[in-house]
Amino acid sequence: MAQTKHQIQALLDEADAAPRQRFGQNFMIDGNLVRIVADAGQIKSADLVIEVGPGTGTLTEELLATGATVLAVEIDKALSELLRSRLASTASFSLISGDALAGKHELNAELSAAVREAKQAGKTVRLVANLPYNIASPLVVELLIAGVDLLAFTVQKEVADRLRAGPHSKEYGTFSIMVQLLSRVEVIRTLPPQAFWPMPKISSALVRLTRDDRLGQRAMEFGKFVRRIFSARRKTLRNALSLAGMDAGTLLDRLGINPQSRAEDLTPEDYVRLFENRVVN
């Protein structure tokens, strides 16, 4: 059964811990929503399920109830110790104590190895989590690149808006393009601030990404390419590409792309065409 707010507070007191803003900690206190998040992961008992930011373990217990193997990643040392003490006897549970990211565009080495080994063993790998807000964007992309099959997670609504944003919108950017070329995006429902404690200032959303990889081995290089163009998003595409060392005029003419357009005007497919036909001077 999902933990209530009072139970979470009691567990934090037991661990001599408190919600930490620097780790983006907002604990889900609506039991029905905890179950809905777990169900969104479409978990099978043979799966490896990753949970980043398990906190006091309310969603963790729902995930373990499916019979799947659960690998949790918790950066807060006090909460890591709490989880270990509570779930030490659960054979299907393991914990990485540390940051899920080793850098802005790199997974924690232990987490990366676990995903790789599970994929090599033919397992389906899923992320199901109430993601800490401060790492959601880079983590989602890196997990998709690593080969995670399905990601079901809660995140700030503004991040969900960026996930499904299209050209010509202020939310559209490298994050939108990468996720849309690596997965199918579903925003399942909006979650009110009252579903969490401490209560965030804005609404959240439950999102599901189902792997649909159109980049393959070139994903990391493609991501760098798109980031370089968006770093000059105020410039025309001709100038942005020229700054990146490309023969912009010839390339854009050949692809039928308006050289006066800007980074946010191109579709994800346009970026793939640019990447595939680029020639660096």
Secondary structure, DSSP 8 states (H G I E B T S, - for coil): ----HHHHHHHHHHTT----GGGT--EE--HHHHHHHHHHT---TT-EEEEE--TTSHHHHHHHTTT-EEEEEE--HHHHHHHHHHHTT-TTEEEEES-SEEETTEE-HHHHHHHHHHHHTT--EEEEEE--TTTHHHHHHHHHHHT-SEEEEEEEHHHHHHHT--TTSTT-SHHHHHHHHHEEEEEEEEE-GGGEES--SS-EEEEEEEE--SSGGGHHHHHHHHHHHHTTTTS-HHHHHHHTTB-HHHHHHHHT--TT--GGGS-HHHHHHHHHH--B-
